[in-house]
Amino acid sequence: MQNKNELTRQKEQELFDSSHSQEERNERGQFATPYSLASAIAKDLFSRIGKDASVLEPSCGTGAFISALLSISDQARITGVEKDPMLYKTAQRLWSGDACQIINDDFFNYASMESRQFDALISNPPYSRHHHLSSSEKHFYSQLTTNFSGVCLSRLAGLHAYFLLTGTGMLKEDGVGSWLIPSELFSINYGEPIRKFLTRVVT
């Protein structure tokens, strides 16, 4: 059952989507997760961890995953990170409270300064292709990803690949990551180090 805040979030998301062109959203990888899917993934996550877990959402947008998590557990401690000021304001207004902290920052800046590790992570990371990333961004993201995972990504990797490896590196031992990612990571050349990481380093 959806609560009032979730219905408000959906309206705010529709307004955001309609006020930004497809090209803008493609460039930034801003495609929201449908609530029904976010809810299914959140339920699966809680079937693997305790409902009082610390959970990181590294690209929370308006907060579909946060809404789904809060609908299941009032004990989880959630941290959501969102770079876009408009999306951040919506998420902060709807979900910020004792159980949830919303941070307005680039996830990689946040990761570079955050020493805490999380019990779990849930995310639909931004699917932004490599040609939308500047050379300086690629350099920073690549260094951080290597530090967190030991994996050196190709410069052809999309933004979601950096999120996957850096975010996984922010989990505790036996932490659980739930990712909504494109299947191309398992077939294209630049995905090879990720495939090795997922099959050899984590379960």
Disulfide bonds with the S-S distance in Angstrom:
none
